[in-house]
Amino acid sequence: MFINRTHELAILNQHSRSISSGSRINIALFGLRRIGKTELLLQFKNNTPDNNILIPYINLQKIIPDTEGFVKAYSKELIYETIRQKEQADYPYEMEDLLLLASKLGDMETHHVRTLISILKQHEIATEELLELTFAFAQKLAEKHEKKIIFILDEFQELLQVHPRFLQIMRSITEKQKDVNYWISGSVFSVFNEMLNYKNPFFGQFTRMTLENFDRESTYELIDSTLPFKPAQNHKDKIYKFTNGQPYYTVSVCRKISEQYALDSSINTLQVNYCIMNEIFADTGSINEHFEYILDVSLAKFKNKDRYKTILFLLSQDPANLAAIARHIKKPTGEISNYLKALLRTDLIFRKDSTYHIRDPLFAFWVNNKYLGLGAKITSGKVVEHLLANLEEKYQKVSTELGIAKEFEIKYKLRSTVQHQT
């Protein structure tokens, strides 16, 4: 579902017009998970009428994260998008299908695909040569067909697993290309910050954009488009307050409210409260499942997961510095420092000055209460009221303590301890 984002979409459209006129503009789009980056990029791609621009798109979380998987997806998207501007075509899932599509474009494209197939059949693949060949193909195709290319690479951080020198290889080829632009997105701020800093190949090469939560007006529009009935204004206010304008959280709560409305043909404030809390904490709640997934994926490669969860629980109550965390856990600061460095790379937390914070306040609220055992469907009105009051306090502290400058990350401040009532 695509709602609003008119400002961001206008910026992308303006950049595409500049590219069509001969400029070269690379864009790095930041945003937390489920904030709407993919929807924005696809909206741009699907509604750009300029036939002078090719817009291939790859969601890098949906391909095999190795050199072979990347070069196949890259070549398929380029050739498929070129063909699609000329005629209807089925997507080339197999390399043989890609070869057939390439033959419709000409000898250069056919030679490229045949070369790929030949290299991929070798016992030992020359991965750097393969990547260089792949990136160079885009400029050749652009020149032959007299097109500009905006190549969208969604969840770009996944590519760092492809090859240890991936960024260096990509930069060495693409910096010389006048017709190929890369628009990349990512949800791991720490990886993006490191990738684009002055020590790395892409420093100064990308225009940065950050996708934030919806404002109140856009959230109301999203609520109205999701619910099958006209909600009361105070209910819309409550949904906005407790989702903080995060679009995925908003849609999840609205769907739960829709289910309740289907049963009762009406909705009161108490039911809205139940729907919000059960989406966050009930085992079948979409927000709960989302947080479970984030936690599992983020900690998947770590040993001693309980130690990481303990640190997250401490930070869910209060931001803390290294010494305070080590004192709570009764471990040396050197050992705890290593745990914190690992958590920083997951983007669950961030560091401001010497203090560590959980990035998403609703995730912090969830961690705090899950750690205390809250998980089954909530049926007590007192528990719901208590949880809502504490969540409201958490958001109020966020809004008063947020800094104005947020170029690279959303700097949340969380200060409260939530007591679980049974």
C-alpha positions in Angstrom: 0.0 0.0 0.0 1.4 3.4 -1.0 0.1 6.4 1.0 1.3 10.0 0.6 5.2 10.3 0.5 4.4 13.0 -2.1 7.5 15.1 -1.0 9.9 12.2 -1.3 8.4 11.0 -4.6 8.7 14.6 -6.0 12.4 14.6 -5.1 12.9 11.3 -6.9 11.0 12.5 -9.9 13.1 15.7 -10.0 16.3 13.7 -9.9 15.1 11.4 -12.7 14.4 14.4 -14.9 17.9 15.7 -14.2 19.3 12.3 -15.1 17.2 12.3 -18.4 18.8 15.7 -19.1 22.3 14.4 -18.7 23.1 14.6 -15.0 24.4 11.7 -13.0 22.8 11.2 -9.6 23.3 8.3 -7.2 20.9 8.2 -4.2 21.2 6.4 -0.9 17.8 6.0 0.8 17.8 5.3 4.5 15.0 4.1 6.7 14.1 1.7 9.5 12.6 -1.7 8.6 9.0 -1.6 7.3 9.1 2.2 7.0 8.0 2.1 3.3 11.3 2.3 1.3 10.4 -0.5 -1.1 6.9 0.9 -1.7 8.4 4.4 -2.5 11.0 3.0 -4.9 8.5 0.8 -6.7 6.0 3.6 -6.9 8.6 5.7 -8.6 9.6 2.9 -10.9 6.1 2.0 -11.9 5.0 5.6 -12.5 7.9 7.0 -14.4 6.7 7.5 -18.0 10.1 8.5 -19.5 11.0 6.0 -22.2 14.5 7.3 -22.2 15.2 5.8 -18.8 15.5 2.1 -17.9 14.7 1.4 -14.2 15.8 -2.2 -13.3 15.0 -3.1 -9.7 16.4 -5.9 -7.4 15.4 -6.6 -3.9 18.6 -8.0 -2.6 17.0 -9.9 0.3 15.3 -12.1 -2.3 18.3 -13.4 -4.2 21.1 -15.8 -3.2 23.7 -13.6 -1.5 26.7 -14.6 -3.5 28.5 -13.5 -6.7 26.6 -15.9 -9.0 23.2 -14.9 -7.6 23.9 -11.2 -8.0 25.3 -11.2 -11.5 22.4 -13.4 -12.7 19.8 -11.1 -11.2 21.6 -7.9 -12.4 21.8 -9.1 -16.0 18.2 -10.5 -16.0 16.8 -7.2 -14.8 18.7 -5.1 -17.3 17.8 -7.2 -20.3 14.2 -7.7 -19.1 13.6 -4.0 -18.6 15.1 -3.2 -22.1 12.8 -5.7 -23.8 9.8 -4.5 -21.8 10.1 -1.1 -23.3 9.7 -2.7 -26.8 7.3 -5.6 -26.2 5.5 -7.8 -23.7 7.8 -10.5 -22.3 7.9 -13.1 -19.6 10.5 -12.7 -16.8 13.6 -14.9 -17.6 13.8 -17.0 -14.5 16.3 -19.4 -16.1 19.5 -18.4 -17.9 18.3 -20.2 -21.1 15.3 -17.9 -21.0 17.6 -14.9 -20.6 19.6 -16.0 -23.6 16.5 -16.0 -25.7 15.5 -12.5 -24.6 19.1 -11.3 -25.2 19.0 -12.6 -28.8 16.0 -10.3 -29.5 18.2 -7.3 -28.5 21.3 -8.3 -30.6 24.8 -9.7 -30.7 26.2 -7.6 -27.8 23.6 -8.8 -25.3 23.7 -12.4 -26.6 27.5 -12.4 -26.2 27.2 -11.1 -22.6 24.8 -13.8 -21.6 26.8 -16.5 -23.3 30.0 -15.3 -21.5 28.2 -15.3 -18.2 26.9 -18.9 -18.7 30.4 -20.0 -19.7 32.1 -18.5 -16.7 29.5 -19.8 -14.3 30.1 -23.3 -15.6 33.8 -23.2 -14.6 34.9 -25.2 -11.6 36.5 -22.1 -10.1 34.8 -18.9 -10.9 36.9 -15.7 -11.3 34.5 -13.7 -9.1 36.2 -10.3 -9.5 36.3 -10.7 -13.3 32.6 -11.7 -13.3 31.6 -8.6 -11.3 33.6 -6.3 -13.5 32.0 -7.8 -16.6 28.5 -7.4 -15.1 28.9 -3.8 -14.1 30.5 -2.9 -17.4 27.5 -4.4 -19.3 25.1 -1.7 -18.0 27.0 1.1 -19.7 27.4 -0.8 -23.0 23.6 -1.5 -23.0 22.9 2.2 -22.2 25.1 3.4 -25.0 23.7 1.0 -27.6 20.1 1.7 -26.9 20.6 5.4 -26.1 19.1 5.1 -22.6 19.8 6.4 -19.2 19.7 3.8 -16.4 18.6 4.1 -12.8 19.4 0.8 -11.2 17.6 0.3 -7.9 19.3 -2.0 -5.5 16.9 -2.4 -2.5 18.5 -3.5 0.8 21.9 -2.8 -0.5 23.7 -3.9 2.7 23.0 -7.5 1.6 25.6 -7.1 -1.2 28.4 -6.8 1.3 28.2 -10.6 1.7 28.8 -11.1 -2.0 32.6 -10.4 -2.1 35.0 -8.8 0.3 36.0 -6.3 -2.3 32.6 -5.7 -3.7 32.5 -1.9 -3.1 35.9 -1.4 -4.5 35.1 -3.4 -7.7 31.8 -1.6 -8.1 33.3 1.8 -7.7 36.2 1.1 -10.0 33.8 0.4 -12.9 30.8 2.5 -12.2 32.6 5.8 -11.5 33.5 6.0 -15.2 30.0 5.4 -16.4 28.1 8.5 -17.6 24.8 6.8 -18.2 24.3 4.5 -15.2 23.0 5.7 -11.9 22.5 3.6 -8.7 19.7 4.2 -6.3 20.3 2.1 -3.2 18.3 1.6 -0.1 19.0 0.1 3.3 17.6 -0.4 6.8 20.9 -0.9 8.6 22.1 2.6 9.3 25.4 1.6 10.8 26.4 -0.3 7.6 25.3 2.6 5.4 27.2 5.1 7.5 30.3 3.0 7.4 29.9 2.4 3.6 29.6 6.0 2.8 32.1 7.5 5.2 35.4 9.1 4.0 37.4 5.9 4.5 35.4 3.9 1.9 35.1 3.8 -1.9 31.7 5.5 -2.2 32.4 8.5 0.0 30.9 11.6 -1.6 29.2 9.6 -4.4 25.6 9.5 -3.1 22.9 12.0 -2.4 21.4 10.9 0.9 17.7 10.7 1.7 16.1 9.5 5.0 12.5 8.1 5.1 10.8 9.0 8.4 7.5 8.0 10.0 4.3 9.5 8.7 3.1 12.8 10.1 -0.3 13.0 11.6 -2.2 13.9 8.4 -0.6 11.1 6.4 -1.3 8.6 9.2 -5.0 9.6 9.2 -5.1 9.1 5.5 -3.5 5.6 5.9 -6.0 4.8 8.7 -9.0 5.9 6.5 -7.8 3.8 3.6 -7.3 0.7 5.7 -10.3 0.6 7.9 -13.7 -0.5 6.4 -15.6 2.1 8.3 -15.2 5.7 9.3 -13.4 5.8 12.7 -14.0 8.3 15.4 -11.5 11.1 15.5 -10.3 10.2 19.0 -9.6 6.7 17.8 -7.5 8.0 15.0 -5.7 10.2 17.4 -5.0 7.2 19.7 -3.7 5.0 16.8 -1.4 7.8 15.7 -0.1 8.4 19.2 0.7 4.7 19.9 2.2 3.8 16.5 4.1 7.1 16.3 3.1 7.3 12.6 5.1 4.2 11.6 3.1 2.9 8.6 3.6 -0.8 9.2 2.5 -0.5 12.8 -0.4 1.6 11.8 -1.7 -0.9 9.2 -1.3 -3.8 11.6 -3.3 -2.1 14.3 -6.0 -1.1 11.8 -6.3 -4.6 10.5 -6.8 -5.9 14.1 -9.5 -3.2 14.6 -11.1 -4.3 11.4 -11.3 -7.9 12.7 -13.0 -6.7 15.9 -15.4 -4.5 13.9 -16.4 -7.5 11.8 -17.4 -9.3 15.0 -19.2 -6.5 16.8 -20.3 -4.1 14.0 -18.9 -1.2 16.2 -15.8 -0.2 17.9 -15.3 1.6 21.3 -12.2 3.1 22.9 -11.6 0.1 25.1 -11.6 -2.2 22.1 -9.1 0.1 20.3 -6.9 -0.2 23.3 -7.1 -4.0 23.3 -6.3 -4.1 19.6 -3.2 -1.9 20.0 -1.8 -4.0 22.9 -2.6 -7.4 21.4 -1.0 -6.4 18.1 2.2 -5.6 20.0 2.2 -8.6 22.5 -0.2 -11.4 21.5 1.6 -14.4 19.8 -0.5 -13.8 16.7 0.0 -10.1 16.6 1.7 -8.8 13.4 3.8 -6.3 15.3 4.8 -9.0 17.8 5.8 -11.3 14.9 7.7 -8.6 13.3 9.7 -7.9 16.5 10.3 -11.6 17.0 11.7 -11.8 13.5 13.9 -8.8 13.9 15.3 -10.2 17.1 15.9 -13.7 15.7 17.5 -12.4 12.5 19.7 -9.8 14.3 21.0 -12.3 16.9 21.1 -15.3 14.6 24.9 -15.4 14.2 25.7 -14.7 17.8 26.6 -17.1 20.5 25.4 -16.5 24.0 22.1 -14.9 22.8 20.8 -14.6 26.4 23.6 -12.1 27.1 22.6 -9.9 24.2 19.0 -10.1 25.3 19.9 -9.0 28.8 21.7 -6.0 27.4 18.7 -5.1 25.3 16.4 -5.5 28.3 18.6 -3.1 30.3 18.6 -0.5 27.5 14.8 -0.9 27.1 14.4 0.6 30.6 17.0 3.3 30.3 19.8 4.3 27.9 23.1 3.5 29.6 26.8 3.8 29.1 29.3 1.0 28.9 30.3 1.2 32.6 26.7 1.0 33.8 25.9 -1.9 31.6 28.9 -3.8 32.7 28.1 -3.1 36.3 24.5 -4.4 35.9 25.7 -7.6 34.2 28.7 -8.0 36.5 31.2 -8.5 33.6 34.4 -6.7 32.6 33.9 -3.6 30.4 36.1 -5.1 27.7 33.8 -8.1 27.3 30.6 -6.0 27.3 32.2 -3.6 24.8 32.4 -6.5 22.3 28.7 -7.3 22.8 27.8 -3.7 22.3 29.9 -3.4 19.1 28.1 -6.5 17.7 24.6 -5.0 18.6 25.6 -1.7 16.9 26.1 -3.6 13.7 22.6 -5.1 13.9 21.1 -1.6 14.1 18.9 -2.6 17.1 20.8 0.0 19.1 22.8 3.2 18.4 25.3 5.2 20.4 25.0 8.9 21.1 28.2 10.3 22.7 28.9 7.6 25.2 25.4 6.3 25.8 23.7 3.4 24.1 20.0 3.5 23.1 17.5 1.2 21.4 16.6 2.7 18.1 12.9 2.0 17.9 10.9 3.0 21.0 8.1 0.6 20.3 10.6 -2.3 20.0 12.1 -1.1 23.3 8.7 -1.2 24.9 8.1 -4.7 23.5 11.5 -6.0 24.7 10.9 -4.7 28.2 7.5 -6.4 28.6 8.4 -9.6 26.7 11.4 -10.0 29.0 9.1 -9.8 32.0 6.9 -12.6 30.6 4.1 -10.7 28.8 3.1 -12.7 25.7 -0.4 -14.3 25.9 -3.5 -12.4 24.7 -4.2 -9.5 27.1 -7.7 -9.6 28.6 -7.3 -7.3 31.6 -8.4 -3.8 31.2 -6.1 -2.6 33.9 -3.1 -4.2 32.2 -4.0 -2.5 28.9 -4.4 0.9 30.6 -1.1 0.6 32.4 0.7 -0.5 29.3 -0.8 2.4 27.2 0.2 4.9 29.9 3.8 3.7 29.9 4.0 3.6 26.1 2.6 7.2 26.0 5.2 8.3 28.5 7.9 6.7 26.4 6.8 8.5 23.2 6.5 11.8 25.0 10.1 11.5 26.2 11.1 10.7 22.6 9.4 13.8 21.2 10.9 16.1 23.8 14.4 14.8 23.6 14.9 14.2 19.9 17.6 16.3 18.3 16.8 18.4 15.2 19.8 17.1 13.2 19.0 13.5 12.1 21.0 13.1 8.9 22.0 9.5 9.4 19.8 8.1 12.1 16.7 8.6 14.2 18.0 9.4 17.7 15.5 8.0 20.2 15.6 8.7 23.9 13.8 6.2 26.1 13.4 6.8 29.8 10.9 4.7 31.8 10.6 1.4 33.5 7.4 -0.6 32.7 6.1 -2.8 35.5 4.1 -5.9 34.3 0.7 -6.4 35.9 -1.0 -9.8 35.8 
